[in-house]
Amino acid sequence: MVGLTALWLPIVLSAVAVFVASSITHMVLRYHWSDFQKMRGEDGVLEAMRKAGVQPGNYNFPHGKSMAELKSPVAC
């Protein structure tokens, strides 16, 4: 019987090979290419954000401090 210590190199190499192959396949086939679309009136929104002085970062709209605030009809 072959011990696990004798198989560590093939296990690691196969894991790396599968990771690289799946990454390349995912990039080439572009599964999620159509997940994001251009927003209507994008130019106007970007101009308004520039005027407001919005800095680069991650934002969510509408922003609520609590779940109750997000569930309000005003937030939708």
Secondary structure as UniProt FT lines:
FT   HELIX           4..6
FT   HELIX           8..29
FT   TURN            30..34
FT   TURN            40..41
FT   HELIX           42..52
FT   HELIX           67..71
FT   TURN            73..75
//
